[in-house]
Structure formats: C-alpha cells, structure tokens
Amino acid sequence: MKQEEKPSERDLAIARILRPLGTLPMSKSQAQRAAQLLEVHWTSVYRLRKRYLEDRVASSLIPRPAGPREGSSRLDPDVDRIIRSTFTKWFVRQKNLGHPVNDLTAEIRRLCHKDGLPKPSRHTIARRWKLHSEEVAMKLTHEPEARIPPGHLISNTPLEIVKIDHTQADAFVVDDSTESLLGALGCPLPLMSPPVALSPFTRPWNAPTPQRPNAATVALLLTRVAFPKAPWIESLGLVDLSWPMHGIPQSLHLDNAAEFKSKALRTGCAEYGITLTYLRLRTSPFKPQHLSTSSSRKFPQIQSVVEAESLPKHLP
C-alpha cells in the first residue's frame, strides 16, 4: 500500500505565508512580497496559491511528479466513448479473433475516421484493453459461479446431476454344481453430485448375475432411481433401513460406454426430459478409463463391503 507523503518544512512555510491572504484576488504587490519571503519568482506564487486554494492544507503544496496524473486521460472524450463502446458491444459479438488487439485497433480507427476524430495509437488501445479486461475480471469475481473451482459440477437440487458408471466388483459368480467360474459381478453405480449420495443398484445383491452392462441394465438402474425404494427394501428383509431418495433425474452424466449410447436410452430420456451429457475422459497408462470419472473413483471404496452381502447397510 502506498504511504501518503508528509509536507516538508518548505511546504509548511509556504502554507503559513499564503494562509493570511485568504481567498480574495491577490494583487501583484502581494505576490512580489510573498515571492521575496519564499525566494521564488513572483509568478510562481500564483501557481502555488492556486494549488493551495484547491485544498487549504499544507499537503496540497507537496511537489507533484511530472507527467499526467493517475487516472487522467488525454484522449478526446468522443474517442474514449468509441473505445469503450467497441469493447463492450462490438467485441463481444465477434468469434475466433486471431489477434484481438489488432482487430480492435482496426475497428476503432475505422469508427474514428468515420466521425472525423483523431485515431488513437495501437499502444493506447492495448493499454485500455488490458484495463478493461481487468475490470471485467474483478466484476466476475463477485458472481456466485466464481466460487466454483474449474472442472467441478455443482447442483442446487437433488437429482439435478446424476453420474452413472459400470465396473467389475471383486466378487465372482460360481456354478454350485460344477464350481466353475461364470464371471465377475457387474456393479452399476448412480452417484448424485452434490451432495454425494448413492441410489440403489439395479438388482438385489442376493441374486447377482455376471451379465455384461447393456441398455436393459441402464433401464433397470434408472427405474430403481426413479421409483420409491420401500417395497424393494422390504423384499430384502431390511426393515430398519430408510432410503427416501427417488425421482426422475434432470441430467445424466455418462462416459462413452456402448450401453450409454443406445437409441432406447436416448429416446426414453428425451420422453421424460432428461438431459444426457457425455464426459470427455482423459486416460493414460497410469489412469485407465474405468477410473477416469468421479463415480468410478467411488468403486474402490465399496468393493471392500461387497463380500459382506449386506451392501445397503454400508452406504452413506
């Protein structure tokens, strides 16, 4: 923070001499007498008195730095109006500008030439554009959306955003008679964001099947999400469990799996006004696709309780 300068002894002495003169017009003889006391030319007394009368304190006589004052403008008011209008009206309608400052300079000079006004330099326009961009950025910081970090999804109501993904759990289905492995148990997971909450899965956990995810699996999952859970919970014998979440989601966030690209899913979601959003996945050898979404990252947390055969008791 810039500290305010204090008046020097010379500034205090000038104020003591000019203060008795009051605010009435000063004669030449008074100016010459004050100049002798201050050891300056008598014409400088008028300049010092003008500055003193603007704010009758000694600090008003502190020497000012050379050059224009901070915040002042030497541009013609009409040119300044054209620059601001171009920034706020013309530029926001343009798309894919390769060199914004060059395009702004050309448009502003064209408008100034049309109105017969002096053309500002590119440096002036670039400096004004930088200040304008900073002002817009400061205004945006006060918007509610500015508190949301980039890349985060924030919902204001339940079921506004539901993320769905499938993965294989650490549970396997074995034939009772031959004891042969039939396959791994598929785990479909719907996740609301935020607050983080889980909706039930498509099929009861006491009757799993190793069927690969398909459009029918997604349909069963959405049915379980939309309908009340009480009858299903009672059929599992979980009388002490309360699961009040149910309703039609407003938006589904999905990856690019085949079961999420089916025509049946798109048609059914359009019928009920559900928006489908397909997420762009960033995969690498160290971050495979099945762990690239926020819902997939929840799977390792629930795999440890799958073997307990009472999964609903362990969900938040």
VMD Tcl script that draws the C-alpha trace (Angstrom):
set ca {
  {0.00 0.00 0.00}
  {1.39 3.41 -0.99}
  {2.13 5.66 2.01}
  {0.96 9.27 1.93}
  {3.78 11.82 1.74}
  {4.11 14.30 4.56}
  {4.61 18.03 3.84}
  {8.17 19.24 4.19}
  {9.31 22.29 6.15}
  {9.25 24.30 2.93}
  {5.64 23.28 2.24}
  {4.65 24.30 5.79}
  {6.40 27.67 5.34}
  {4.56 28.34 2.05}
  {1.24 27.50 3.74}
  {1.98 29.91 6.60}
  {2.58 32.72 4.09}
  {-0.41 32.01 1.82}
  {-2.93 31.35 4.59}
  {-3.32 35.02 5.70}
  {-4.05 36.10 2.10}
  {-7.49 34.43 2.31}
  {-9.50 33.62 -0.82}
  {-9.81 37.13 -2.31}
  {-7.93 38.01 -5.52}
  {-4.23 38.59 -4.85}
  {-2.55 41.75 -6.11}
  {0.81 41.86 -7.84}
  {2.42 43.65 -4.89}
  {1.26 40.88 -2.54}
  {2.64 38.27 -4.90}
  {6.00 40.09 -5.08}
  {6.21 40.37 -1.28}
  {5.40 36.66 -0.86}
  {7.99 35.83 -3.56}
  {10.68 37.68 -1.57}
  {9.85 35.67 1.54}
  {9.80 32.36 -0.35}
  {12.76 33.21 -2.60}
  {10.87 32.32 -5.80}
  {9.68 34.28 -8.83}
  {6.52 36.23 -8.15}
  {4.63 34.39 -10.93}
  {5.24 31.10 -9.09}
  {3.30 32.48 -6.13}
  {0.08 32.49 -8.20}
  {0.67 28.86 -9.17}
  {1.33 27.83 -5.56}
  {-1.70 29.75 -4.30}
  {-3.97 28.10 -6.89}
  {-2.92 24.67 -5.67}
  {-3.34 25.75 -2.05}
  {-6.87 27.08 -2.59}
  {-7.98 23.73 -4.08}
  {-7.49 22.13 -0.66}
  {-6.39 24.53 2.07}
  {-3.90 22.21 3.76}
  {-0.12 22.14 3.66}
  {-0.03 18.74 1.99}
  {-1.63 20.24 -1.14}
  {1.69 22.06 -1.74}
  {3.75 18.85 -1.94}
  {5.52 18.81 -5.35}
  {3.71 16.58 -7.82}
  {5.54 14.09 -10.05}
  {5.99 15.04 -13.67}
  {3.57 13.72 -16.27}
  {-0.19 13.18 -16.30}
  {-1.98 12.33 -13.09}
  {-3.01 8.76 -12.35}
  {-6.45 8.05 -13.77}
  {-6.44 11.09 -16.05}
  {-6.97 10.80 -19.79}
  {-5.66 12.91 -22.64}
  {-7.93 11.28 -25.19}
  {-10.75 13.18 -26.78}
  {-13.99 12.33 -24.91}
  {-15.61 11.18 -28.17}
  {-12.66 8.89 -28.94}
  {-12.85 7.47 -25.43}
  {-16.57 6.81 -25.92}
  {-15.87 4.93 -29.18}
  {-13.19 2.79 -27.48}
  {-15.49 1.80 -24.62}
  {-18.39 1.10 -26.95}
  {-16.19 -1.12 -29.13}
  {-15.02 -3.07 -26.09}
  {-18.48 -3.67 -24.64}
  {-20.63 -4.02 -27.79}
  {-18.60 -4.85 -30.89}
  {-16.00 -7.21 -29.40}
  {-18.49 -9.48 -27.56}
  {-20.21 -10.27 -30.88}
  {-17.00 -11.39 -32.58}
  {-15.86 -15.02 -32.58}
  {-12.49 -16.66 -33.16}
  {-10.44 -13.48 -33.48}
  {-6.83 -14.37 -34.21}
  {-5.38 -11.08 -32.91}
  {-7.93 -9.28 -30.70}
  {-5.84 -6.13 -30.17}
  {-5.17 -5.73 -33.91}
  {-8.85 -6.26 -34.74}
  {-9.91 -3.78 -32.04}
  {-7.42 -1.23 -33.33}
  {-8.70 -1.54 -36.90}
  {-12.36 -1.22 -35.84}
  {-11.74 1.76 -33.51}
  {-9.71 3.61 -36.12}
  {-12.42 2.96 -38.71}
  {-15.08 4.47 -36.44}
  {-12.86 7.45 -35.58}
  {-12.16 8.11 -39.28}
  {-15.89 7.91 -39.98}
  {-16.63 10.57 -37.33}
  {-13.65 12.75 -38.24}
  {-11.87 12.16 -34.93}
  {-8.14 11.63 -34.28}
  {-7.12 7.97 -34.44}
  {-5.62 6.53 -31.23}
  {-2.43 4.51 -31.38}
  {-2.31 0.74 -31.04}
  {-0.38 1.11 -27.77}
  {-3.18 3.26 -26.32}
  {-5.85 0.77 -27.35}
  {-3.82 -2.18 -25.99}
  {-3.39 -0.41 -22.65}
  {-7.12 0.40 -22.47}
  {-7.99 -3.20 -23.42}
  {-5.83 -4.54 -20.58}
  {-7.53 -2.26 -18.06}
  {-10.96 -3.21 -19.41}
  {-10.17 -6.93 -19.12}
  {-9.06 -6.46 -15.51}
  {-12.27 -4.58 -14.68}
  {-14.40 -7.37 -16.19}
  {-12.42 -9.99 -14.28}
  {-12.92 -8.14 -10.99}
  {-16.68 -7.96 -11.60}
  {-16.82 -11.69 -12.34}
  {-15.12 -12.49 -9.04}
  {-18.25 -11.29 -7.23}
  {-20.53 -13.65 -9.15}
  {-21.77 -16.77 -7.30}
  {-20.33 -19.02 -10.01}
  {-16.84 -17.64 -9.32}
  {-16.65 -19.65 -6.09}
  {-16.86 -22.94 -8.03}
  {-13.39 -24.27 -8.96}
  {-12.92 -25.06 -12.66}
  {-13.85 -28.61 -13.56}
  {-16.32 -29.04 -10.69}
  {-20.02 -29.77 -11.12}
  {-22.33 -28.11 -8.62}
  {-26.05 -28.86 -8.38}
  {-28.56 -26.88 -6.35}
  {-31.29 -29.53 -6.04}
  {-31.32 -33.32 -5.53}
  {-31.24 -35.40 -8.71}
  {-30.17 -32.37 -10.76}
  {-26.97 -34.18 -11.79}
  {-26.70 -37.98 -11.63}
  {-23.50 -39.69 -12.77}
  {-23.71 -43.33 -13.81}
  {-20.92 -45.78 -14.50}
  {-20.28 -49.53 -14.52}
  {-17.31 -51.52 -13.34}
  {-16.45 -55.02 -12.18}
  {-16.50 -55.61 -8.46}
  {-14.22 -58.00 -6.58}
  {-17.00 -60.61 -6.46}
  {-17.40 -63.62 -8.71}
  {-20.30 -65.92 -9.61}
  {-19.56 -69.68 -9.37}
  {-21.79 -72.57 -10.51}
  {-22.99 -74.58 -7.48}
  {-22.79 -77.98 -9.18}
  {-19.59 -77.74 -11.22}
  {-17.90 -74.99 -9.16}
  {-16.87 -73.36 -12.42}
  {-16.42 -69.61 -12.67}
  {-19.28 -67.96 -14.51}
  {-17.95 -64.41 -14.41}
  {-17.38 -61.30 -12.34}
  {-20.23 -59.36 -10.83}
  {-21.00 -56.14 -12.67}
  {-21.65 -53.14 -10.41}
  {-23.69 -50.23 -11.80}
  {-23.39 -47.12 -9.63}
  {-25.51 -43.94 -9.84}
  {-23.94 -41.01 -7.98}
  {-25.61 -37.66 -7.32}
  {-23.42 -34.58 -7.11}
  {-23.55 -32.76 -4.75}
  {-24.23 -33.71 -2.03}
  {-22.59 -37.07 -2.66}
  {-25.26 -39.73 -2.31}
  {-25.83 -43.17 -3.76}
  {-29.01 -44.53 -5.22}
  {-29.65 -48.30 -5.14}
  {-28.34 -50.70 -7.75}
  {-30.29 -52.43 -10.44}
  {-30.69 -55.90 -8.95}
  {-30.84 -57.34 -5.42}
  {-27.44 -58.32 -4.11}
  {-28.67 -61.76 -3.03}
  {-29.25 -62.67 -6.69}
  {-26.34 -61.30 -8.75}
  {-25.64 -62.22 -12.34}
  {-22.48 -61.76 -14.40}
  {-24.40 -60.20 -17.29}
  {-22.45 -57.53 -19.15}
  {-23.85 -53.96 -18.94}
  {-26.34 -53.16 -21.69}
  {-29.33 -50.92 -22.37}
  {-31.56 -53.12 -20.18}
  {-29.15 -52.76 -17.27}
  {-29.26 -48.98 -17.56}
  {-33.07 -49.06 -17.81}
  {-33.33 -51.13 -14.63}
  {-30.95 -48.76 -12.88}
  {-32.97 -45.67 -13.83}
  {-36.17 -47.45 -12.77}
  {-34.67 -48.12 -9.37}
  {-33.56 -44.49 -9.09}
  {-36.95 -43.06 -10.06}
  {-39.31 -45.27 -8.01}
  {-39.66 -45.33 -4.20}
  {-37.33 -47.78 -2.50}
  {-39.57 -49.01 0.35}
  {-41.09 -52.08 -1.44}
  {-37.67 -53.19 -2.71}
  {-36.06 -52.77 0.70}
  {-38.86 -54.75 2.38}
  {-38.35 -57.59 -0.11}
  {-34.72 -57.78 1.01}
  {-35.75 -58.03 4.65}
  {-34.06 -54.76 5.60}
  {-36.87 -53.38 7.74}
  {-34.65 -50.95 9.63}
  {-33.25 -49.26 6.50}
  {-34.73 -45.97 5.26}
  {-33.88 -44.85 1.71}
  {-36.12 -41.89 0.80}
  {-34.30 -40.82 -2.39}
  {-36.36 -41.21 -5.54}
  {-37.41 -39.18 -8.55}
  {-36.61 -38.50 -12.21}
  {-33.10 -37.06 -12.74}
  {-32.72 -33.80 -14.61}
  {-29.36 -34.65 -16.15}
  {-27.30 -37.82 -16.58}
  {-23.52 -37.58 -16.85}
  {-22.16 -40.61 -18.66}
  {-18.97 -41.87 -20.19}
  {-18.70 -43.20 -23.75}
  {-19.59 -46.83 -22.99}
  {-21.79 -48.59 -25.53}
  {-24.69 -49.12 -23.11}
  {-24.99 -45.33 -22.71}
  {-25.15 -44.68 -26.47}
  {-28.19 -46.87 -27.20}
  {-31.15 -45.47 -29.08}
  {-33.52 -46.78 -26.39}
  {-31.76 -44.73 -23.70}
  {-31.76 -41.54 -25.76}
  {-35.43 -41.96 -26.69}
  {-36.55 -42.72 -23.15}
  {-34.60 -39.84 -21.62}
  {-35.99 -37.43 -24.22}
  {-39.51 -38.61 -23.33}
  {-39.02 -37.64 -19.68}
  {-36.93 -34.52 -20.28}
  {-33.65 -35.99 -19.03}
  {-30.53 -34.36 -20.48}
  {-27.65 -36.64 -21.47}
  {-24.12 -35.28 -21.05}
  {-21.19 -37.39 -22.23}
  {-17.99 -36.63 -20.36}
  {-14.64 -36.23 -22.06}
  {-12.30 -38.76 -20.49}
  {-8.59 -38.15 -20.13}
  {-6.93 -41.54 -19.97}
  {-3.31 -42.57 -19.65}
  {-1.41 -45.78 -18.80}
  {-1.38 -44.57 -15.19}
  {-5.07 -43.59 -15.13}
  {-7.22 -46.09 -17.03}
  {-10.62 -45.16 -18.40}
  {-12.58 -47.10 -15.77}
  {-11.16 -44.75 -13.09}
  {-11.46 -41.50 -15.06}
  {-14.84 -40.32 -13.76}
  {-15.84 -39.24 -10.27}
  {-18.41 -42.04 -10.00}
  {-15.81 -44.66 -10.99}
  {-13.49 -43.44 -8.26}
  {-16.13 -44.46 -5.71}
  {-15.88 -48.13 -6.66}
  {-12.70 -48.94 -4.70}
  {-14.45 -47.60 -1.59}
  {-17.38 -50.03 -1.88}
  {-15.58 -53.12 -3.16}
  {-14.46 -53.95 0.37}
  {-18.07 -54.24 1.54}
  {-19.43 -56.22 -1.41}
  {-18.41 -59.51 0.20}
  {-20.49 -58.71 3.30}
  {-23.72 -59.44 1.31}
  {-25.49 -56.57 3.07}
  {-24.26 -53.66 0.97}
  {-27.15 -51.23 1.65}
  {-26.18 -51.10 5.32}
  {-22.73 -49.80 4.42}
  {-23.76 -46.99 2.06}
  {-23.91 -43.42 3.33}
}
mol new
graphics top color blue
foreach p $ca { graphics top sphere $p radius 0.5 }
foreach p [lrange $ca 0 end-1] q [lrange $ca 1 end] { graphics top cylinder $p $q radius 0.2 }
display resetview
